[in-house]
Amino acid sequence: ETKIVAVGALLMPGAARDTELSMRINAGLEKFCSGNGWMEYVDASDMTFSDGEYKSVLFKSDGIHLNRDGQLAWCNGYIRPSLEKLFRF
């Protein structure tokens, strides 16, 4: 009865050199998780990166860690809905 929430890598301005690799890993993780009822893939990369631009306003000055607004957006827009889908709270 185990449920797994697999969270994809966030695309971060402080790790811009790894963006392409992170996107490939996320695509593989999403494919791995699809097609079963016990795994849910969470992709929040569009929250932090779109149209070739990082949404730096969601990060602390290091460009790696989410600030309070980023944490709330990630939790409420991505993590919580995935948990609710898997566990039917």
C-alpha positions as CSV (number, residue, x, y, z in Angstrom):
1,E,0.0,0.0,0.0
2,T,3.0,2.3,-0.3
3,K,2.6,5.5,-2.2
4,I,5.5,7.5,-3.6
5,V,5.6,11.1,-4.5
6,A,8.6,11.7,-6.8
7,V,9.6,15.4,-6.9
8,G,11.4,16.6,-10.0
9,A,14.3,18.9,-9.8
10,L,13.5,22.6,-9.6
11,L,15.3,24.6,-12.3
12,M,17.3,27.2,-10.3
13,P,19.2,30.3,-11.3
14,G,22.0,29.4,-9.0
15,A,22.4,26.0,-10.8
16,A,21.9,27.3,-14.4
17,R,24.7,25.1,-15.7
18,D,22.6,22.0,-14.8
19,T,19.3,23.1,-16.3
20,E,19.5,20.9,-19.4
21,L,20.6,17.9,-17.3
22,S,17.8,18.5,-14.8
23,M,15.3,18.7,-17.6
24,R,16.4,15.3,-19.0
25,I,16.3,13.8,-15.5
26,N,12.8,15.1,-14.9
27,A,11.6,13.7,-18.2
28,G,12.9,10.3,-17.3
29,L,11.5,10.4,-13.8
30,E,8.1,11.4,-15.2
31,K,8.1,8.5,-17.6
32,F,9.1,6.1,-14.9
33,C,6.3,7.3,-12.6
34,S,3.5,7.2,-15.3
35,G,1.1,4.5,-15.7
36,N,0.6,3.3,-12.2
37,G,-1.6,4.3,-9.3
38,W,1.0,4.3,-6.6
39,M,3.5,6.9,-7.8
40,E,2.9,10.6,-8.5
41,Y,5.4,12.7,-10.3
42,V,5.6,16.4,-9.3
43,D,7.0,18.7,-11.9
44,A,7.3,22.3,-10.6
45,S,9.9,23.3,-13.2
46,D,7.4,25.7,-14.8
47,M,7.1,27.5,-11.5
48,T,10.8,28.4,-11.5
49,F,11.6,28.5,-15.2
50,S,9.6,29.5,-18.3
51,D,10.3,31.0,-21.7
52,G,14.0,30.6,-21.1
53,E,13.9,32.8,-18.0
54,Y,14.4,31.9,-14.3
55,K,11.8,33.3,-11.9
56,S,14.5,34.6,-9.6
57,V,11.9,36.4,-7.4
58,L,11.0,33.0,-5.9
59,F,14.6,32.4,-4.7
60,K,16.8,33.6,-1.9
61,S,19.9,35.6,-3.0
62,D,21.9,32.3,-3.5
63,G,19.6,31.3,-6.4
64,I,19.3,27.8,-5.0
65,H,16.9,28.0,-2.0
66,L,13.3,29.0,-2.4
67,N,12.3,32.0,-0.4
68,R,9.0,32.1,1.6
69,D,6.9,33.0,-1.4
70,G,8.6,30.2,-3.4
71,Q,8.1,27.6,-0.7
72,L,4.4,28.5,-0.4
73,A,3.9,28.4,-4.2
74,W,5.7,25.0,-4.4
75,C,3.7,23.5,-1.5
76,N,0.3,24.8,-2.4
77,G,0.5,24.6,-6.2
78,Y,2.4,21.3,-6.6
79,I,3.2,19.2,-3.5
80,R,-0.2,19.4,-1.7
81,P,-2.3,18.6,-4.8
82,S,-0.1,15.6,-5.5
83,L,-0.5,14.3,-2.0
84,E,-4.2,14.8,-2.0
85,K,-4.5,12.9,-5.3
86,L,-2.6,9.9,-4.0
87,F,-4.0,9.8,-0.5
88,R,-7.5,11.3,-0.9
89,F,-7.4,13.4,2.2
